[in-house]
Amino acid sequence: MGRARYIKLPKPGTNPRGVEITKDALSNLVGDRESRMIEINWQRSERVYSPYKRWVDYWRNEEHEI
């Protein structure tokens, strides 16, 4: 396949976190019977989270420590 069609390099002047694998390369990996894989059972759990409440509570506790 070659590097040019396998790896998608980031654009110059950006702050990338790595390189990307091209769509063609990923399709080849998925379609190859000899590719090894790890099966992952993703389960999304409901999580109640309020950033506003978190910070209000944090600031309230910080005032008592002074």
N, CA, C and O atoms as a Tripos MOL2 file, in Angstrom:
@<TRIPOS>MOLECULE
protein
  264   263    66     0     0
PROTEIN
NO_CHARGES

@<TRIPOS>ATOM
      1 N           0.8240   -1.1900    0.0000 N.3       1 MET1
      2 CA          0.0000    0.0000    0.0000 C.3       1 MET1
      3 C           0.8670    1.2520    0.0000 C.2       1 MET1
      4 O           0.5380    2.2300   -0.6710 O.2       1 MET1
      5 N           1.9470    1.2370    0.7270 N.am      2 GLY2
      6 CA          2.8460    2.3840    0.7470 C.3       2 GLY2
      7 C           2.4400    3.4430    1.7520 C.2       2 GLY2
      8 O           1.2610    3.6180    2.0590 O.2       2 GLY2
      9 N           3.4300    4.1360    2.2490 N.am      3 ARG3
     10 CA          3.1990    5.1420    3.2880 C.3       3 ARG3
     11 C           2.2810    6.2650    2.8300 C.2       3 ARG3
     12 O           1.4660    6.7620    3.6080 O.2       3 ARG3
     13 N           2.4100    6.6640    1.5770 N.am      4 ALA4
     14 CA          1.6230    7.7910    1.0770 C.3       4 ALA4
     15 C           0.1250    7.5030    1.1000 C.2       4 ALA4
     16 O          -0.6760    8.4240    1.2560 O.2       4 ALA4
     17 N          -0.2640    6.2410    0.9460 N.am      5 ARG5
     18 CA         -1.6870    5.8990    0.9610 C.3       5 ARG5
     19 C          -2.1270    5.3370    2.3080 C.2       5 ARG5
     20 O          -3.3100    5.0580    2.4990 O.2       5 ARG5
     21 N          -1.1940    5.1650    3.2470 N.am      6 TYR6
     22 CA         -1.5120    4.5810    4.5450 C.3       6 TYR6
     23 C          -1.6180    5.6390    5.6330 C.2       6 TYR6
     24 O          -2.5330    5.6050    6.4560 O.2       6 TYR6
     25 N          -0.6840    6.5720    5.6340 N.am      7 ILE7
     26 CA         -0.6300    7.5760    6.6930 C.3       7 ILE7
     27 C          -1.0350    8.9300    6.1230 C.2       7 ILE7
     28 O          -0.5690    9.3440    5.0620 O.2       7 ILE7
     29 N          -1.9090    9.6040    6.8510 N.am      8 LYS8
     30 CA         -2.3300   10.9550    6.4780 C.3       8 LYS8
     31 C          -1.6190   11.9220    7.4250 C.2       8 LYS8
     32 O          -1.9400   11.9990    8.6110 O.2       8 LYS8
     33 N          -0.6530   12.6530    6.8820 N.am      9 LEU9
     34 CA          0.1270   13.5770    7.7040 C.3       9 LEU9
     35 C          -0.6830   14.8290    8.0280 C.2       9 LEU9
     36 O          -1.5350   15.2410    7.2400 O.2       9 LEU9
     37 N          -0.4200   15.4350    9.1850 N.am     10 PRO10
     38 CA         -1.1410   16.6610    9.5560 C.3      10 PRO10
     39 C          -0.7090   17.8360    8.6980 C.2      10 PRO10
     40 O           0.3700   17.8310    8.1050 O.2      10 PRO10
     41 N          -1.5620   18.8310    8.6430 N.am     11 LYS11
     42 CA         -1.2560   20.0420    7.8810 C.3      11 LYS11
     43 C          -0.1770   20.8370    8.6070 C.2      11 LYS11
     44 O          -0.1760   20.9050    9.8370 O.2      11 LYS11
     45 N           0.7420   21.4380    7.8510 N.am     12 PRO12
     46 CA          1.7830   22.2620    8.4860 C.3      12 PRO12
     47 C           1.1680   23.4370    9.2610 C.2      12 PRO12
     48 O           0.1690   24.0190    8.8380 O.2      12 PRO12
     49 N           1.7740   23.7670   10.3880 N.am     13 GLY13
     50 CA          1.3060   24.8920   11.1890 C.3      13 GLY13
     51 C           0.2300   24.5220   12.1900 C.2      13 GLY13
     52 O          -0.2440   25.3830   12.9300 O.2      13 GLY13
     53 N          -0.1690   23.2420   12.2280 N.am     14 THR14
     54 CA         -1.1800   22.8130   13.1940 C.3      14 THR14
     55 C          -0.4940   22.1530   14.3750 C.2      14 THR14
     56 O           0.7090   21.8980   14.3300 O.2      14 THR14
     57 N          -1.2310   21.8780   15.4150 N.am     15 ASN15
     58 CA         -0.7080   21.2290   16.6050 C.3      15 ASN15
     59 C          -1.3430   19.8400   16.7140 C.2      15 ASN15
     60 O          -2.2380   19.6350   17.5330 O.2      15 ASN15
     61 N          -0.8900   18.8900   15.8980 N.am     16 PRO16
     62 CA         -1.5200   17.5810   15.8660 C.3      16 PRO16
     63 C          -1.1460   16.7200   17.0680 C.2      16 PRO16
     64 O          -0.1420   16.9640   17.7380 O.2      16 PRO16
     65 N          -1.9470   15.7410   17.3180 N.am     17 ARG17
     66 CA         -1.6810   14.7720   18.3860 C.3      17 ARG17
     67 C          -1.2170   13.4420   17.8050 C.2      17 ARG17
     68 O          -1.2140   12.4220   18.4930 O.2      17 ARG17
     69 N          -0.8310   13.4610   16.5530 N.am     18 GLY18
     70 CA         -0.3700   12.2510   15.9000 C.3      18 GLY18
     71 C          -0.7790   12.2570   14.4490 C.2      18 GLY18
     72 O          -1.2590   13.2660   13.9320 O.2      18 GLY18
     73 N          -0.5880   11.1250   13.7900 N.am     19 VAL19
     74 CA         -0.9700   11.0030   12.3870 C.3      19 VAL19
     75 C          -2.2700   10.2260   12.2950 C.2      19 VAL19
     76 O          -2.6470    9.5170   13.2280 O.2      19 VAL19
     77 N          -2.9490   10.3610   11.1720 N.am     20 GLU20
     78 CA         -4.1920    9.6280   10.9440 C.3      20 GLU20
     79 C          -3.9390    8.4880    9.9860 C.2      20 GLU20
     80 O          -3.0300    8.5500    9.1580 O.2      20 GLU20
     81 N          -4.7430    7.4470   10.0980 N.am     21 ILE21
     82 CA         -4.7230    6.3450    9.1410 C.3      21 ILE21
     83 C          -5.7950    6.6590    8.1100 C.2      21 ILE21
     84 O          -6.9090    7.0490    8.4630 O.2      21 ILE21
     85 N          -5.4590    6.4890    6.8360 N.am     22 THR22
     86 CA         -6.4100    6.8160    5.7770 C.3      22 THR22
     87 C          -7.5860    5.8430    5.7730 C.2      22 THR22
     88 O          -7.5090    4.7490    6.3310 O.2      22 THR22
     89 N          -8.6480    6.2540    5.1500 N.am     23 LYS23
     90 CA         -9.8490    5.4310    5.0530 C.3      23 LYS23
     91 C          -9.5550    4.1230    4.3260 C.2      23 LYS23
     92 O         -10.0260    3.0600    4.7310 O.2      23 LYS23
     93 N          -8.7720    4.2070    3.2500 N.am     24 ASP24
     94 CA         -8.4280    2.9970    2.4930 C.3      24 ASP24
     95 C          -7.6360    2.0130    3.3430 C.2      24 ASP24
     96 O          -7.8880    0.8090    3.3000 O.2      24 ASP24
     97 N          -6.6820    2.5180    4.1110 N.am     25 ALA25
     98 CA         -5.8650    1.6550    4.9630 C.3      25 ALA25
     99 C          -6.7220    0.9870    6.0300 C.2      25 ALA25
    100 O          -6.5710   -0.2070    6.2870 O.2      25 ALA25
    101 N          -7.6060    1.7330    6.6440 N.am     26 LEU26
    102 CA         -8.4700    1.1690    7.6780 C.3      26 LEU26
    103 C          -9.4180    0.1280    7.0940 C.2      26 LEU26
    104 O          -9.6680   -0.9040    7.7160 O.2      26 LEU26
    105 N          -9.9390    0.3910    5.9170 N.am     27 SER27
    106 CA        -10.8190   -0.5730    5.2490 C.3      27 SER27
    107 C         -10.0720   -1.8670    4.9500 C.2      27 SER27
    108 O         -10.6170   -2.9570    5.1180 O.2      27 SER27
    109 N          -8.8230   -1.7440    4.5050 N.am     28 ASN28
    110 CA         -8.0170   -2.9380    4.2400 C.3      28 ASN28
    111 C          -7.7710   -3.7370    5.5130 C.2      28 ASN28
    112 O          -7.8390   -4.9660    5.4970 O.2      28 ASN28
    113 N          -7.4900   -3.0550    6.6040 N.am     29 LEU29
    114 CA         -7.2710   -3.7520    7.8720 C.3      29 LEU29
    115 C          -8.5230   -4.4900    8.3350 C.2      29 LEU29
    116 O          -8.4460   -5.6340    8.7830 O.2      29 LEU29
    117 N          -9.6550   -3.8450    8.2270 N.am     30 VAL30
    118 CA        -10.9160   -4.4520    8.6670 C.3      30 VAL30
    119 C         -11.2730   -5.6460    7.7810 C.2      30 VAL30
    120 O         -11.7910   -6.6520    8.2650 O.2      30 VAL30
    121 N         -10.9960   -5.5290    6.4970 N.am     31 GLY31
    122 CA        -11.3650   -6.5870    5.5590 C.3      31 GLY31
    123 C         -10.4130   -7.7640    5.5120 C.2      31 GLY31
    124 O         -10.7640   -8.8040    4.9550 O.2      31 GLY31
    125 N          -9.2170   -7.6390    6.0770 N.am     32 ASP32
    126 CA         -8.2290   -8.7080    6.0330 C.3      32 ASP32
    127 C          -8.5230   -9.7580    7.0970 C.2      32 ASP32
    128 O          -8.6120   -9.4350    8.2810 O.2      32 ASP32
    129 N          -8.6740  -11.0090    6.6830 N.am     33 ARG33
    130 CA         -8.9970  -12.0860    7.6260 C.3      33 ARG33
    131 C          -7.8660  -12.3650    8.6100 C.2      33 ARG33
    132 O          -8.1190  -12.8760    9.7010 O.2      33 ARG33
    133 N          -6.6380  -12.0440    8.2530 N.am     34 GLU34
    134 CA         -5.5020  -12.3420    9.1190 C.3      34 GLU34
    135 C          -5.1950  -11.2120   10.1060 C.2      34 GLU34
    136 O          -4.2900  -11.3460   10.9290 O.2      34 GLU34
    137 N          -5.9250  -10.1180   10.0350 N.am     35 SER35
    138 CA         -5.7300   -9.0370   11.0020 C.3      35 SER35
    139 C          -6.2140   -9.4840   12.3710 C.2      35 SER35
    140 O          -7.2620  -10.1190   12.4970 O.2      35 SER35
    141 N          -5.4610   -9.1550   13.3650 N.am     36 ARG36
    142 CA         -5.8540   -9.4930   14.7370 C.3      36 ARG36
    143 C          -6.7220   -8.3760   15.2790 C.2      36 ARG36
    144 O          -6.5480   -7.2110   14.9230 O.2      36 ARG36
    145 N          -7.6480   -8.7360   16.1320 N.am     37 MET37
    146 CA         -8.5170   -7.7220   16.7090 C.3      37 MET37
    147 C          -8.8770   -8.0980   18.1350 C.2      37 MET37
    148 O          -8.8150   -9.2620   18.5310 O.2      37 MET37
    149 N          -9.2420   -7.1140   18.8660 N.am     38 ILE38
    150 CA         -9.7190   -7.2950   20.2350 C.3      38 ILE38
    151 C         -11.1690   -6.8550   20.2410 C.2      38 ILE38
    152 O         -11.4910   -5.7290   19.8620 O.2      38 ILE38
    153 N         -12.0360   -7.7490   20.6740 N.am     39 GLU39
    154 CA        -13.4490   -7.3960   20.7300 C.3      39 GLU39
    155 C         -13.7250   -6.6220   22.0140 C.2      39 GLU39
    156 O         -13.3670   -7.0670   23.1050 O.2      39 GLU39
    157 N         -14.3490   -5.4880   21.8810 N.am     40 ILE40
    158 CA        -14.6580   -4.6380   23.0360 C.3      40 ILE40
    159 C         -16.1600   -4.4400   23.0920 C.2      40 ILE40
    160 O         -16.7820   -4.0440   22.1070 O.2      40 ILE40
    161 N         -16.7300   -4.7130   24.2350 N.am     41 ASN41
    162 CA        -18.1590   -4.5210   24.4470 C.3      41 ASN41
    163 C         -18.3480   -3.1620   25.1270 C.2      41 ASN41
    164 O         -18.2360   -3.0430   26.3470 O.2      41 ASN41
    165 N         -18.6370   -2.1410   24.3140 N.am     42 TRP42
    166 CA        -18.8130   -0.7880   24.8370 C.3      42 TRP42
    167 C         -20.1990   -0.6580   25.4560 C.2      42 TRP42
    168 O         -21.2070   -0.9340   24.8070 O.2      42 TRP42
    169 N         -20.2380   -0.2430   26.6930 N.am     43 GLN43
    170 CA        -21.5090   -0.0250   27.3760 C.3      43 GLN43
    171 C         -21.5140    1.4030   27.9240 C.2      43 GLN43
    172 O         -20.6750    1.7770   28.7430 O.2      43 GLN43
    173 N         -22.4520    2.1650   27.4640 N.am     44 ARG44
    174 CA        -22.5510    3.5470   27.9180 C.3      44 ARG44
    175 C         -23.4650    3.5860   29.1390 C.2      44 ARG44
    176 O         -24.6040    3.1210   29.0990 O.2      44 ARG44
    177 N         -22.9490    4.1410   30.2050 N.am     45 SER45
    178 CA        -23.7670    4.2730   31.4070 C.3      45 SER45
    179 C         -24.2290    5.7210   31.5200 C.2      45 SER45
    180 O         -23.5390    6.6430   31.0850 O.2      45 SER45
    181 N         -25.3850    5.9010   32.1010 N.am     46 GLU46
    182 CA        -25.9060    7.2450   32.3050 C.3      46 GLU46
    183 C         -25.1390    7.8870   33.4500 C.2      46 GLU46
    184 O         -24.9590    7.2870   34.5100 O.2      46 GLU46
    185 N         -24.6990    9.0970   33.2230 N.am     47 ARG47
    186 CA        -23.9540    9.8010   34.2460 C.3      47 ARG47
    187 C         -24.5410   11.1930   34.3850 C.2      47 ARG47
    188 O         -24.5750   11.9640   33.4250 O.2      47 ARG47
    189 N         -24.9960   11.5040   35.5670 N.am     48 VAL48
    190 CA        -25.5580   12.8230   35.8240 C.3      48 VAL48
    191 C         -24.4070   13.7160   36.2680 C.2      48 VAL48
    192 O         -23.7400   13.4390   37.2650 O.2      48 VAL48
    193 N         -24.1860   14.7790   35.5250 N.am     49 TYR49
    194 CA        -23.0600   15.6490   35.8000 C.3      49 TYR49
    195 C         -23.4690   17.0930   35.5490 C.2      49 TYR49
    196 O         -23.9990   17.4290   34.4900 O.2      49 TYR49
    197 N         -23.2170   17.9310   36.5310 N.am     50 SER50
    198 CA        -23.5240   19.3490   36.4020 C.3      50 SER50
    199 C         -22.2460   20.1430   36.6760 C.2      50 SER50
    200 O         -21.8580   20.3040   37.8330 O.2      50 SER50
    201 N         -21.5890   20.6410   35.6250 N.am     51 PRO51
    202 CA        -20.3710   21.4190   35.8440 C.3      51 PRO51
    203 C         -20.6150   22.6610   36.7010 C.2      51 PRO51
    204 O         -19.7680   23.0460   37.5070 O.2      51 PRO51
    205 N         -21.7680   23.2760   36.5210 N.am     52 TYR52
    206 CA        -22.0960   24.4670   37.3050 C.3      52 TYR52
    207 C         -22.1300   24.1340   38.7940 C.2      52 TYR52
    208 O         -21.5150   24.8290   39.6030 O.2      52 TYR52
    209 N         -22.8450   23.0780   39.1540 N.am     53 LYS53
    210 CA        -22.9440   22.6650   40.5570 C.3      53 LYS53
    211 C         -21.5770   22.2770   41.1120 C.2      53 LYS53
    212 O         -21.2560   22.5690   42.2640 O.2      53 LYS53
    213 N         -20.7800   21.6170   40.2780 N.am     54 ARG54
    214 CA        -19.4500   21.2050   40.7220 C.3      54 ARG54
    215 C         -18.6240   22.4220   41.1220 C.2      54 ARG54
    216 O         -18.0020   22.4300   42.1840 O.2      54 ARG54
    217 N         -18.6160   23.4550   40.2730 N.am     55 TRP55
    218 CA        -17.8080   24.6300   40.5780 C.3      55 TRP55
    219 C         -18.3880   25.4410   41.7270 C.2      55 TRP55
    220 O         -17.6280   25.9790   42.5310 O.2      55 TRP55
    221 N         -19.6930   25.5440   41.8300 N.am     56 VAL56
    222 CA        -20.2980   26.2570   42.9630 C.3      56 VAL56
    223 C         -19.9080   25.5620   44.2640 C.2      56 VAL56
    224 O         -19.5320   26.2210   45.2330 O.2      56 VAL56
    225 N         -19.9960   24.2370   44.2860 N.am     57 ASP57
    226 CA        -19.5990   23.4820   45.4850 C.3      57 ASP57
    227 C         -18.1050   23.6630   45.7760 C.2      57 ASP57
    228 O         -17.7050   23.8070   46.9310 O.2      57 ASP57
    229 N         -17.2920   23.6560   44.7250 N.am     58 TYR58
    230 CA        -15.8540   23.8220   44.8950 C.3      58 TYR58
    231 C         -15.5420   25.1860   45.4980 C.2      58 TYR58
    232 O         -14.7680   25.2830   46.4510 O.2      58 TYR58
    233 N         -16.1380   26.2350   44.9490 N.am     59 TRP59
    234 CA        -15.8930   27.5790   45.4470 C.3      59 TRP59
    235 C         -16.4100   27.7430   46.8780 C.2      59 TRP59
    236 O         -15.7890   28.4270   47.6910 O.2      59 TRP59
    237 N         -17.5290   27.1220   47.1760 N.am     60 ARG60
    238 CA        -18.0840   27.2050   48.5320 C.3      60 ARG60
    239 C         -17.1120   26.5640   49.5230 C.2      60 ARG60
    240 O         -16.8660   27.1280   50.5890 O.2      60 ARG60
    241 N         -16.5590   25.4060   49.1930 N.am     61 ASN61
    242 CA        -15.6110   24.7320   50.0820 C.3      61 ASN61
    243 C         -14.3070   25.5130   50.1940 C.2      61 ASN61
    244 O         -13.6880   25.5250   51.2580 O.2      61 ASN61
    245 N         -13.8880   26.1530   49.1380 N.am     62 GLU62
    246 CA        -12.6610   26.9150   49.1540 C.3      62 GLU62
    247 C         -12.7670   28.1180   50.0920 C.2      62 GLU62
    248 O         -11.7830   28.4780   50.7380 O.2      62 GLU62
    249 N         -13.9320   28.7390   50.1770 N.am     63 GLU63
    250 CA        -14.1200   29.8840   51.0510 C.3      63 GLU63
    251 C         -13.9380   29.5100   52.5190 C.2      63 GLU63
    252 O         -13.4460   30.3160   53.3090 O.2      63 GLU63
    253 N         -14.3310   28.2980   52.8850 N.am     64 HIS64
    254 CA        -14.2120   27.8500   54.2750 C.3      64 HIS64
    255 C         -12.7800   27.5220   54.6610 C.2      64 HIS64
    256 O         -12.4390   27.5190   55.8440 O.2      64 HIS64
    257 N         -11.9390   27.2470   53.6700 N.am     65 GLU65
    258 CA        -10.5540   26.8730   53.9720 C.3      65 GLU65
    259 C          -9.6790   28.0740   54.2150 C.2      65 GLU65
    260 O          -8.5820   27.9250   54.7530 O.2      65 GLU65
    261 N         -10.1170   29.2630   53.8420 N.am     66 ILE66
    262 CA         -9.2870   30.4770   53.9850 C.3      66 ILE66
    263 C          -9.2320   30.9510   55.3970 C.2      66 ILE66
    264 O          -8.5800   31.9540   55.6870 O.2      66 ILE66
@<TRIPOS>BOND
     1     1     2 1
     2     2     3 1
     3     3     4 2
     4     3     5 am
     5     5     6 1
     6     6     7 1
     7     7     8 2
     8     7     9 am
     9     9    10 1
    10    10    11 1
    11    11    12 2
    12    11    13 am
    13    13    14 1
    14    14    15 1
    15    15    16 2
    16    15    17 am
    17    17    18 1
    18    18    19 1
    19    19    20 2
    20    19    21 am
    21    21    22 1
    22    22    23 1
    23    23    24 2
    24    23    25 am
    25    25    26 1
    26    26    27 1
    27    27    28 2
    28    27    29 am
    29    29    30 1
    30    30    31 1
    31    31    32 2
    32    31    33 am
    33    33    34 1
    34    34    35 1
    35    35    36 2
    36    35    37 am
    37    37    38 1
    38    38    39 1
    39    39    40 2
    40    39    41 am
    41    41    42 1
    42    42    43 1
    43    43    44 2
    44    43    45 am
    45    45    46 1
    46    46    47 1
    47    47    48 2
    48    47    49 am
    49    49    50 1
    50    50    51 1
    51    51    52 2
    52    51    53 am
    53    53    54 1
    54    54    55 1
    55    55    56 2
    56    55    57 am
    57    57    58 1
    58    58    59 1
    59    59    60 2
    60    59    61 am
    61    61    62 1
    62    62    63 1
    63    63    64 2
    64    63    65 am
    65    65    66 1
    66    66    67 1
    67    67    68 2
    68    67    69 am
    69    69    70 1
    70    70    71 1
    71    71    72 2
    72    71    73 am
    73    73    74 1
    74    74    75 1
    75    75    76 2
    76    75    77 am
    77    77    78 1
    78    78    79 1
    79    79    80 2
    80    79    81 am
    81    81    82 1
    82    82    83 1
    83    83    84 2
    84    83    85 am
    85    85    86 1
    86    86    87 1
    87    87    88 2
    88    87    89 am
    89    89    90 1
    90    90    91 1
    91    91    92 2
    92    91    93 am
    93    93    94 1
    94    94    95 1
    95    95    96 2
    96    95    97 am
    97    97    98 1
    98    98    99 1
    99    99   100 2
   100    99   101 am
   101   101   102 1
   102   102   103 1
   103   103   104 2
   104   103   105 am
   105   105   106 1
   106   106   107 1
   107   107   108 2
   108   107   109 am
   109   109   110 1
   110   110   111 1
   111   111   112 2
   112   111   113 am
   113   113   114 1
   114   114   115 1
   115   115   116 2
   116   115   117 am
   117   117   118 1
   118   118   119 1
   119   119   120 2
   120   119   121 am
   121   121   122 1
   122   122   123 1
   123   123   124 2
   124   123   125 am
   125   125   126 1
   126   126   127 1
   127   127   128 2
   128   127   129 am
   129   129   130 1
   130   130   131 1
   131   131   132 2
   132   131   133 am
   133   133   134 1
   134   134   135 1
   135   135   136 2
   136   135   137 am
   137   137   138 1
   138   138   139 1
   139   139   140 2
   140   139   141 am
   141   141   142 1
   142   142   143 1
   143   143   144 2
   144   143   145 am
   145   145   146 1
   146   146   147 1
   147   147   148 2
   148   147   149 am
   149   149   150 1
   150   150   151 1
   151   151   152 2
   152   151   153 am
   153   153   154 1
   154   154   155 1
   155   155   156 2
   156   155   157 am
   157   157   158 1
   158   158   159 1
   159   159   160 2
   160   159   161 am
   161   161   162 1
   162   162   163 1
   163   163   164 2
   164   163   165 am
   165   165   166 1
   166   166   167 1
   167   167   168 2
   168   167   169 am
   169   169   170 1
   170   170   171 1
   171   171   172 2
   172   171   173 am
   173   173   174 1
   174   174   175 1
   175   175   176 2
   176   175   177 am
   177   177   178 1
   178   178   179 1
   179   179   180 2
   180   179   181 am
   181   181   182 1
   182   182   183 1
   183   183   184 2
   184   183   185 am
   185   185   186 1
   186   186   187 1
   187   187   188 2
   188   187   189 am
   189   189   190 1
   190   190   191 1
   191   191   192 2
   192   191   193 am
   193   193   194 1
   194   194   195 1
   195   195   196 2
   196   195   197 am
   197   197   198 1
   198   198   199 1
   199   199   200 2
   200   199   201 am
   201   201   202 1
   202   202   203 1
   203   203   204 2
   204   203   205 am
   205   205   206 1
   206   206   207 1
   207   207   208 2
   208   207   209 am
   209   209   210 1
   210   210   211 1
   211   211   212 2
   212   211   213 am
   213   213   214 1
   214   214   215 1
   215   215   216 2
   216   215   217 am
   217   217   218 1
   218   218   219 1
   219   219   220 2
   220   219   221 am
   221   221   222 1
   222   222   223 1
   223   223   224 2
   224   223   225 am
   225   225   226 1
   226   226   227 1
   227   227   228 2
   228   227   229 am
   229   229   230 1
   230   230   231 1
   231   231   232 2
   232   231   233 am
   233   233   234 1
   234   234   235 1
   235   235   236 2
   236   235   237 am
   237   237   238 1
   238   238   239 1
   239   239   240 2
   240   239   241 am
   241   241   242 1
   242   242   243 1
   243   243   244 2
   244   243   245 am
   245   245   246 1
   246   246   247 1
   247   247   248 2
   248   247   249 am
   249   249   250 1
   250   250   251 1
   251   251   252 2
   252   251   253 am
   253   253   254 1
   254   254   255 1
   255   255   256 2
   256   255   257 am
   257   257   258 1
   258   258   259 1
   259   259   260 2
   260   259   261 am
   261   261   262 1
   262   262   263 1
   263   263   264 2
@<TRIPOS>SUBSTRUCTURE
     1 MET1         2 RESIDUE 1 A MET
     2 GLY2         6 RESIDUE 1 A GLY
     3 ARG3        10 RESIDUE 1 A ARG
     4 ALA4        14 RESIDUE 1 A ALA
     5 ARG5        18 RESIDUE 1 A ARG
     6 TYR6        22 RESIDUE 1 A TYR
     7 ILE7        26 RESIDUE 1 A ILE
     8 LYS8        30 RESIDUE 1 A LYS
     9 LEU9        34 RESIDUE 1 A LEU
    10 PRO10       38 RESIDUE 1 A PRO
    11 LYS11       42 RESIDUE 1 A LYS
    12 PRO12       46 RESIDUE 1 A PRO
    13 GLY13       50 RESIDUE 1 A GLY
    14 THR14       54 RESIDUE 1 A THR
    15 ASN15       58 RESIDUE 1 A ASN
    16 PRO16       62 RESIDUE 1 A PRO
    17 ARG17       66 RESIDUE 1 A ARG
    18 GLY18       70 RESIDUE 1 A GLY
    19 VAL19       74 RESIDUE 1 A VAL
    20 GLU20       78 RESIDUE 1 A GLU
    21 ILE21       82 RESIDUE 1 A ILE
    22 THR22       86 RESIDUE 1 A THR
    23 LYS23       90 RESIDUE 1 A LYS
    24 ASP24       94 RESIDUE 1 A ASP
    25 ALA25       98 RESIDUE 1 A ALA
    26 LEU26      102 RESIDUE 1 A LEU
    27 SER27      106 RESIDUE 1 A SER
    28 ASN28      110 RESIDUE 1 A ASN
    29 LEU29      114 RESIDUE 1 A LEU
    30 VAL30      118 RESIDUE 1 A VAL
    31 GLY31      122 RESIDUE 1 A GLY
    32 ASP32      126 RESIDUE 1 A ASP
    33 ARG33      130 RESIDUE 1 A ARG
    34 GLU34      134 RESIDUE 1 A GLU
    35 SER35      138 RESIDUE 1 A SER
    36 ARG36      142 RESIDUE 1 A ARG
    37 MET37      146 RESIDUE 1 A MET
    38 ILE38      150 RESIDUE 1 A ILE
    39 GLU39      154 RESIDUE 1 A GLU
    40 ILE40      158 RESIDUE 1 A ILE
    41 ASN41      162 RESIDUE 1 A ASN
    42 TRP42      166 RESIDUE 1 A TRP
    43 GLN43      170 RESIDUE 1 A GLN
    44 ARG44      174 RESIDUE 1 A ARG
    45 SER45      178 RESIDUE 1 A SER
    46 GLU46      182 RESIDUE 1 A GLU
    47 ARG47      186 RESIDUE 1 A ARG
    48 VAL48      190 RESIDUE 1 A VAL
    49 TYR49      194 RESIDUE 1 A TYR
    50 SER50      198 RESIDUE 1 A SER
    51 PRO51      202 RESIDUE 1 A PRO
    52 TYR52      206 RESIDUE 1 A TYR
    53 LYS53      210 RESIDUE 1 A LYS
    54 ARG54      214 RESIDUE 1 A ARG
    55 TRP55      218 RESIDUE 1 A TRP
    56 VAL56      222 RESIDUE 1 A VAL
    57 ASP57      226 RESIDUE 1 A ASP
    58 TYR58      230 RESIDUE 1 A TYR
    59 TRP59      234 RESIDUE 1 A TRP
    60 ARG60      238 RESIDUE 1 A ARG
    61 ASN61      242 RESIDUE 1 A ASN
    62 GLU62      246 RESIDUE 1 A GLU
    63 GLU63      250 RESIDUE 1 A GLU
    64 HIS64      254 RESIDUE 1 A HIS
    65 GLU65      258 RESIDUE 1 A GLU
    66 ILE66      262 RESIDUE 1 A ILE
